[in-house]
Amino acid sequence: MFFLSIILLIFLMVFVSKGIIIIRQAEVMVIERLGKYSRTLQSGLNFIIPVVDNPRSIMWKYSQTDVNGASIVVNKVVKRVDLRETVYDFPKQNVITSDNVTIEINALLYFQIMDPKRSVYEINNLPDAIEKLTQTTLRNVIGGLSLDETLVSRDAINDKLRNILDEATDKWGVKVNRVELQDIIPPQEIRLAMEKQMKAERDKRAMILNAEGDKKSRILEAEGIRISAIEKAEGEKRARVLQAEGISEARIKIAQAEAQAIKMVAEAIGGDEKEPVNYLIAMRYIEAFKNISSSQGDKVVFMPFETSSLLSSLGTIKELFATKTGGATEVVSAVISENATE
């Protein structure tokens, strides 16, 4: 009897322990009662009826890295559903573009289970189903694009894949948050051709930039020469204007001085108004004759005036000064004689 009681006590303890289930945060467990869905256990302490209530087993696919660093896929049977966002790294796959170029694409998928019941009962092996759906959808999307469009449209491809996958997995109780294309690898010959094309484009841009720089340099140089010529012409113009103004002012001063001299001569001799004029003309003749006679060289100079007229003018001046100034007659006579001799 005692032995039976011990066995019964042990059975009760095992029975009770089987009925107590502790669920961690962000995890749930789907419970079936006699093979039919009963309820979903949330995080915390939960109680079930052993034998009658059983957790639903789920086939789950994991991606792991072995000791050599290679990525391997492992299938496991689990009884708890993880509600956290899951990252699934798909292996590289060959995809053909619309221009018949075969490329390799490696994609990342971020999804989260929103309804554990549907993720268990609506699909078998949810990660594997999402992988196959992503592969087929990716082939369809890339098949409608050329190679160049594929290389430059990663964001558009990611958004299109996410929308298609999110709509398709909604019936499974799954929310697809993001799809990212990690690598897009064209064939080797295509990569070489692209590198040559890129190099040619860079050389072209460099030549265009050099030509534009040379063009701007020449324009600036021509503009500088033009401005320099304008400034030089303006300077020469200003210099000539100033020189002309100086000559004009000098002539005015000389004329004023001569006018003052004539006035003084006229006041000194007090004669007819023509007498100072004759005096001035005679003095100019004397200066011109003196300069011509003093010039060196073997050339013969013919005077364009009559000597008698000059002497007559000198005689008139002599008489004027003899009449009005008295003692100055000898000086004037000396000047007249000297100029006449020359």
Buried (B, 14 or more C-beta within 10 A) or exposed (E): EEEEEEEEEEEEEEEEEEBEBEBEEEBBBBBBEEEEEBBBBEBEEBEBEBEEBBBBEBEBBEBEEEEEEEEEEEEEEBEBBBBEEBEBBBEEBEBEBEEEBEBBBBBBBBBBBBBBBBBBBBBEBBBBBBBEBBBEBBBEBBEEBBBEBBBEBEEEBBEBBBEBBBEBBBEBBBBBEBBBBEEBEBEEEBEEEBEEEEEEEEEEEEEEEEEEEEEEEEEEEEEEEEEEEEEEEEEEEEEEEEEEEEEEEEEEEEEEEEEEBBEEBBEBBEBEEEBBEBBBBBBEBBEEBEEEEEEEEEEEEEEEEEEEEBBEBBBBBBEBBBEBEEEBBEEBBEBBEEBBEE
